[in-house]
Amino acid sequence: MSRLFSVLFLVVFVCQGLSAPLPLNEILALWYCGDDGCSWGQQPNLNNAKWILDRGDGKPVANVINVAFVDPLALLKKTNNSANINGVPRGLTSTVVNYFWSKGIYVIASIGGASYVDLWNQALDTDPVQLAKNAAALANELNVGIEIDYEQDDGSRITALGTFIKTFRSIIPYDSNLSPKSLFTIDLGSDIGYLAALSKASIAWLANKELNWAYAMVDEAPYTSIGQATAYWQTH
């Protein structure tokens, strides 16, 4: 996600049954790129992430960490190379997940990003069902949520994406207790002119509890005031 963004959707949940999770009645999320420009080919030096756990008063700066990014085509193919093990970035390990969870911070693996649109397209064209199965396996293995960061603006693969979402939910159902691996989210555009088809489809996915919440990606420019930026947010 090559933008500055903010959480916009209303999320009102009650957390229970987990080990000291932070409440998710308000989502305070950040996207963590590790030490290698978001490729996660190696585990980051977590000493560089201490500021996330303690903002200066002993409290974390966020209650959700989105690990950016997972290559969707590599995940589908279960690629093994210098950057991935069975399609999962080598740097996304249980050590990283447990580091944040030690402070009750939920970890979500973000699949995609602006530079992975073509790879998302290839994965959805090839086998959205198997992609969902592999995403669910990732969630189960590391006890992390999954985020869809699919920035294809023409809406040409909404049906395939819907298949991906429904298949994932058939494996890991919606959980009102918010177990980490059950969190399933999506990124949307900042206004009705960007990712419009995706935003429209997401209304049903959210209403049907196939997704937990959505993020609105808000550019730092060309807004000239907070009021102007807020007008874009309100379109959601």
C-alpha positions as CSV (number, residue, x, y, z in Angstrom):
1,M,0.0,0.0,0.0
2,S,1.9,3.1,-1.3
3,R,-0.4,5.6,0.5
4,L,-1.0,7.2,3.8
5,F,-4.3,5.9,5.0
6,S,-6.6,5.8,7.9
7,V,-9.2,3.5,9.3
8,L,-12.6,4.5,8.4
9,F,-15.1,1.7,8.9
10,L,-17.1,1.5,12.1
11,V,-16.0,-1.6,14.1
12,V,-17.8,-2.4,17.4
13,F,-16.7,-5.7,18.8
14,V,-16.1,-7.4,22.2
15,C,-12.9,-9.3,22.7
16,Q,-12.9,-12.3,25.0
17,G,-11.2,-15.7,25.3
18,L,-7.8,-14.5,24.2
19,S,-4.6,-13.8,26.0
20,A,-4.8,-10.1,27.0
21,P,-5.8,-8.8,23.6
22,L,-6.2,-5.0,23.1
23,P,-9.8,-4.0,22.5
24,L,-10.9,-3.6,18.9
25,N,-13.8,-1.2,19.5
26,E,-11.6,1.3,17.7
27,I,-9.0,0.2,15.1
28,L,-5.6,1.8,15.4
29,A,-3.7,0.0,12.7
30,L,-0.3,0.4,11.0
31,W,1.4,-1.3,8.1
32,Y,4.8,-2.7,9.0
33,C,7.3,-3.2,6.2
34,G,10.1,-4.8,8.3
35,D,13.7,-4.0,7.3
36,D,13.7,-4.7,3.6
37,G,11.2,-2.5,1.9
38,C,8.1,-4.6,2.5
39,S,9.4,-7.8,0.9
40,W,9.8,-9.6,4.2
41,G,12.6,-11.8,2.8
42,Q,14.2,-11.9,6.2
43,Q,13.0,-11.5,9.7
44,P,13.4,-7.9,10.8
45,N,15.4,-6.7,13.7
46,L,12.6,-6.4,16.2
47,N,14.6,-4.0,18.3
48,N,13.7,-1.5,15.6
49,A,10.0,-2.1,16.4
50,K,10.1,-1.3,20.1
51,W,8.4,2.1,19.4
52,I,5.3,0.2,18.3
53,L,5.1,-1.6,21.6
54,D,5.7,1.5,23.7
55,R,4.8,5.0,22.5
56,G,6.5,6.5,25.5
57,D,3.9,5.8,28.2
58,G,4.1,2.0,28.2
59,K,1.2,1.6,25.8
60,P,1.4,0.4,22.2
61,V,0.9,2.8,19.3
62,A,-1.6,0.4,17.6
63,N,-3.8,-2.5,18.3
64,V,-3.4,-4.0,14.8
65,I,-0.2,-4.6,12.9
66,N,-0.5,-5.3,9.1
67,V,2.6,-7.1,7.9
68,A,3.2,-5.7,4.4
69,F,3.3,-7.6,2.1
70,V,2.5,-11.2,1.0
71,D,2.9,-12.0,-2.7
72,P,-0.5,-13.5,-3.8
73,L,0.9,-15.5,-6.7
74,A,3.8,-16.9,-4.6
75,L,1.2,-17.8,-2.0
76,L,-0.9,-19.6,-4.6
77,K,2.0,-21.5,-6.0
78,K,3.6,-22.2,-2.5
79,T,6.8,-20.8,-3.9
80,N,10.1,-21.6,-2.3
81,N,12.9,-19.2,-3.0
82,S,15.1,-16.6,-1.3
83,A,12.1,-14.6,-0.2
84,N,9.4,-17.2,0.5
85,I,8.9,-20.6,2.1
86,N,5.8,-22.3,0.7
87,G,4.6,-18.9,-0.5
88,V,4.9,-17.3,2.9
89,P,7.5,-14.5,3.3
90,R,10.6,-15.9,5.2
91,G,10.5,-12.9,7.5
92,L,6.9,-13.5,8.7
93,T,7.6,-15.9,11.5
94,S,6.0,-17.0,14.8
95,T,8.7,-14.9,16.5
96,V,7.5,-11.8,14.8
97,V,3.8,-12.6,15.6
98,N,4.5,-13.4,19.2
99,Y,6.5,-10.3,19.6
100,F,3.5,-8.1,18.9
101,W,1.0,-10.5,20.5
102,S,3.0,-10.2,23.8
103,K,1.4,-6.7,24.0
104,G,-2.0,-7.9,22.8
105,I,-1.4,-6.5,19.3
106,Y,-3.2,-8.4,16.6
107,V,-1.1,-9.3,13.5
108,I,-2.6,-9.4,10.0
109,A,-0.8,-10.6,6.9
110,S,-1.5,-8.2,4.1
111,I,-1.8,-9.9,0.7
112,G,-1.0,-7.6,-2.2
113,G,-0.2,-3.9,-2.2
114,A,-0.1,-1.5,-5.1
115,S,2.9,-3.2,-6.8
116,Y,1.2,-6.6,-6.7
117,V,-1.9,-5.9,-8.7
118,D,-0.8,-8.0,-11.7
119,L,0.2,-10.9,-9.4
120,W,-3.3,-10.7,-7.7
121,N,-4.9,-10.8,-11.2
122,Q,-2.8,-13.9,-12.1
123,A,-3.6,-15.6,-8.9
124,L,-7.4,-14.9,-9.2
125,D,-7.4,-16.0,-12.8
126,T,-5.6,-19.2,-12.0
127,D,-7.4,-20.6,-8.9
128,P,-9.1,-18.3,-6.3
129,V,-10.2,-21.4,-4.3
130,Q,-6.7,-22.7,-3.8
131,L,-5.5,-19.2,-3.1
132,A,-8.0,-19.0,-0.3
133,K,-7.0,-22.4,1.0
134,N,-3.4,-21.3,1.1
135,A,-4.3,-18.1,2.8
136,A,-6.3,-20.0,5.4
137,A,-3.3,-22.3,6.0
138,L,-1.1,-19.3,6.6
139,A,-3.7,-17.9,9.1
140,N,-3.9,-21.2,10.9
141,E,-0.2,-21.8,11.0
142,L,0.8,-18.4,12.4
143,N,-2.5,-17.5,14.1
144,V,-2.7,-14.2,12.1
145,G,-5.5,-12.5,10.3
146,I,-5.6,-11.9,6.5
147,E,-6.0,-8.5,4.7
148,I,-6.9,-8.2,1.1
149,D,-4.9,-5.3,-0.5
150,Y,-6.1,-5.7,-4.1
151,E,-5.9,-2.4,-6.0
152,Q,-7.4,-3.3,-9.3
153,D,-9.6,-0.4,-10.2
154,D,-11.8,-1.8,-13.0
155,G,-13.7,-4.4,-11.0
156,S,-13.1,-7.1,-13.6
157,R,-12.3,-9.8,-11.1
158,I,-14.9,-9.1,-8.4
159,T,-16.5,-12.5,-8.9
160,A,-13.2,-14.3,-8.5
161,L,-12.4,-12.2,-5.4
162,G,-15.8,-13.1,-4.0
163,T,-15.0,-16.8,-4.5
164,F,-11.7,-16.3,-2.6
165,I,-13.5,-14.6,0.3
166,K,-16.3,-17.2,0.5
167,T,-13.8,-20.1,0.4
168,F,-11.6,-18.5,3.1
169,R,-14.7,-18.1,5.3
170,S,-15.7,-21.7,4.7
171,I,-12.4,-22.8,6.3
172,I,-12.1,-20.1,9.0
173,P,-15.5,-18.9,10.0
174,Y,-16.3,-15.5,11.3
175,D,-15.7,-15.4,15.1
176,S,-17.5,-12.9,17.3
177,N,-14.8,-13.5,19.9
178,L,-12.2,-12.2,17.4
179,S,-9.7,-15.0,17.4
180,P,-6.6,-13.5,15.6
181,K,-6.8,-16.0,12.7
182,S,-10.5,-15.2,12.1
183,L,-9.8,-11.5,11.2
184,F,-10.4,-10.9,7.5
185,T,-10.2,-7.4,6.2
186,I,-10.0,-5.4,3.0
187,D,-8.5,-2.1,1.7
188,L,-10.8,0.3,-0.2
189,G,-10.2,3.6,-2.0
190,S,-10.5,7.0,-0.4
191,D,-13.6,8.1,-2.4
192,I,-16.2,6.6,-4.7
193,G,-14.1,7.3,-7.8
194,Y,-11.3,4.8,-6.8
195,L,-11.9,1.1,-6.4
196,A,-15.6,1.8,-6.8
197,A,-16.6,-1.8,-7.8
198,L,-14.6,-3.2,-4.9
199,S,-16.2,-0.8,-2.4
200,K,-19.7,-1.7,-3.7
201,A,-19.0,-5.5,-3.4
202,S,-17.6,-5.0,0.1
203,I,-20.9,-3.7,1.3
204,A,-22.4,-7.2,1.0
205,W,-19.2,-8.9,2.2
206,L,-19.2,-6.8,5.4
207,A,-23.0,-7.2,5.9
208,N,-22.7,-11.0,5.6
209,K,-19.8,-11.1,8.1
210,E,-17.5,-12.5,5.5
211,L,-15.2,-9.5,6.2
212,N,-14.6,-8.0,9.7
213,W,-13.9,-4.4,8.5
214,A,-12.5,-2.3,5.7
215,Y,-9.8,0.3,5.6
216,A,-10.0,3.5,3.5
217,M,-6.7,4.4,1.9
218,V,-6.3,8.2,2.0
219,D,-3.6,10.0,0.0
220,E,-1.5,12.7,1.7
221,A,-2.1,14.8,-1.5
222,P,-3.6,16.6,-3.3
223,Y,-5.7,17.7,-0.2
224,T,-5.1,21.2,0.9
225,S,-6.9,20.9,4.2
226,I,-8.3,18.4,6.7
227,G,-11.8,19.4,5.7
228,Q,-11.1,18.5,2.1
229,A,-9.6,15.1,3.0
230,T,-12.5,14.4,5.4
231,A,-15.0,15.0,2.6
232,Y,-13.4,12.0,0.8
233,W,-13.6,9.9,3.9
234,Q,-17.3,10.7,4.2
235,T,-18.1,9.0,0.9
236,H,-17.8,5.7,2.7
